[in-house]
Amino acid sequence: MISPSDNGPAPLKPESLDDPSVEEKNDDALIEKLRARAYDPGRRFDTADVPMSWISEHYGSARLEQRRDVIRSYSSNGTVQLKSDVEEVTVYYSDAPRGPLFPPIAVADVEEAERRIGRRLPELLRRVYTEVANGGFGPDSGLASLTDGNRAPGHLSDWPSVVSIHERNRTRGVPSSWLHLAYGGCTMEWHLSLTAIGNPVLLYDADGWVPSWGQDAHDGLSHATASLRIWLWTWADGGDVWDKALNR
């Protein structure tokens, strides 16, 4: 468990000290890799939807049974959710238009978000939002938008907003130095420490603590990466950000 403090979790040892090659990967290269995935509709998330009828037509009726290991879920609309790195996804989305789900935002938009959050964002995260996209890509459900009012095609509600979630979380006892990045499924959430050394990404269970027991949000922490940079590189390189969290 990470020791609580007023400013977030205790400083962590930078992972780059264990992996010197990380420091050789500069942020310009990371931004380019993130942009490549964010602009590819088949790879912008960890999973992608493909019609079952298309799979049967192109690979034969037995394909779905043969590929059960890469199917994450079945939908009532006739699609299956597949891991984004599999052949079926690559082929199905090969001719799809490229581009971000939500365009990058201006520096002025970042500064307004920082005013509402009450803290400056790490430079790398600022670059993600101003040079790659305003959320709508990344691990699990994808990065939240930094601004309010974004809605993806076919969705009935707005995309999660970093600033709105941050303001709501502060009323729920979540430290103001934690910034929501993405939902991780069920009650799990990925947060960014804006104050700890290296800006570690925190895996947080929103239901993992009980105030009436004298607990606080720190009791809901289950894992922390060494840095935002490591977390983003893991995903950009096609890795699973859950591997370290689950000790795989």
Summary of the structure (lengths in Angstrom):
residues: 248
radius of gyration: 18.8
end to end distance: 18.3
largest distance: 57.9
contacts: 742
relative contact order: 0.16
helix: 36%
strand: 16%
